[in-house]
């Protein structure tokens, strides 16, 4: 086997393993589709029925946005940890970073470092049948 063939096969195996890990890590978490509009990403309220939170798919391979209910409506935050950019995920009622242990409230506020600050947040426009995550271009 030549070097080029070996590298291709190794890359395929590594990509397959990465997909398996991501699929397992995200299994059971609620995802909803977001539709790109001129001002950001639109999510239908019907897709959020019965959910306290969901990951909003942003399309084009970008990271999802974490959308959660609050006392006054909804809150949208980035899923990228402000420490090193790892993806945060819900764990025991908080958003936890699996890389270095930072923890955040669902509204993005920092509970525990090493992250230096809260998660980036997005402004929302809430309408009767949809929510628009403004300027969402992660």
N, C-alpha and C positions, 0 to 999 in steps of 0.2 A: 504494500500500500504506500503510495507516495504521500508527501507531506500535505499537499492541497486536499486530497481526499480525506485524510485523517482530520484536518482542521474542519472541513465541512461536516463530517459526521459528528465530531465533538460539539460543534455549534448547534446542530440539530438536537442532540441529546440535552444540552444545557438549556436550550429554549423550551423544550418539552417539559423539563423538570421545573423551570420557572413558572410555566403556565399551570402546572399541577399544584404548585405551592399557592399561587394567587387564587386559583379556583377554590381550593380548600379553605384558605383564610377568609374568603368572602362568602362562603356558603352560608345560607340562612340569613344574610343581611339584606334588608329591603332596598332595592334599587328601583328608581323610576326614570323614565325617559324624559329628557329635557329637549325642547325644540328651540333651536337658535332663531332669535328674532333680532331686529335691528338694534334693540337696546340691551340685549343680554340673552338669557335663557328662560323660556316659559315652561312652567310645570302646571299641569291640570290638577285642580283641587281634588277631583274625583280619584286621581291616582294616589292621593295621600290619605284617603278615607281609612280610618282604623289604625293609622300609623302614628307613632310619637316622633319618629324620625325616619329619614331615608337618605340614601346616596343618590344624587342627581347626576345622571350620565351627561357629560358635556359634549360628547362627540369628538371626532378627529383625534382620538387617542389621548385626550387630556385627562387629568385626574378628576374624579368626581367631586362634587360639592356636597357638604353635609348640611342638610336642611332639617331643622327640628322645630317642634312646637314650643312656644314660650307662653307666658301668662298673657301676653298682649297680641299674639299671632304666631309668626314664624321667625326663625333666625337662620341665616345661611353663613357658613364659614368654610374656609379652605380645609382640605384634608392633608395639607403639607405641613409638617411640624416646622416651627420656626427655628429649631436648633440646627438640623442638618438636612431637612427636606424629606424625611421619611414619611410614609403615609400613616396617618392616625386612623384608629377604628374604635368603635364603641366597645367598652369593657367595664362591666360592673358599674354602670351609670355614668361613666366619664368617657372622654376620648383619650385613648392611650397610644403613645408612640412605642412601637415594639423595638426600636433601635437602641434608644438610650434612656427610656423610662419616663419621659415627660408626660404629664397628665393635664388635661384641659376639661373645663365644664363644657356642656353641649353648646353654650353660647360662645365658646372659643376662649373664654378667660383662662389664664394660666393658674393651675393649682400647684404644680410641682415641676421644677426644672430637671434637666439643664437648659431647656428652652429659655431664651432671654425675654420672650414676650408672648402675648396672646396670639392665637391663630388669626390670620387675615380674615376680615369679614366682608360681606357684600350687602349693599343696600337692596331692599325689596320694594316692589309695588304689589300690593295685594288687591286683587279684584274679586268679584263674586265667584267666578268660575276658574280663575287661574292665579298663579303667582309668577311675577317676573323677577328673576335674579339679575339686577342691573349690572351692566358692563362686565358680565361674567365671561372673561376670556383668560382662563388659567393657563 
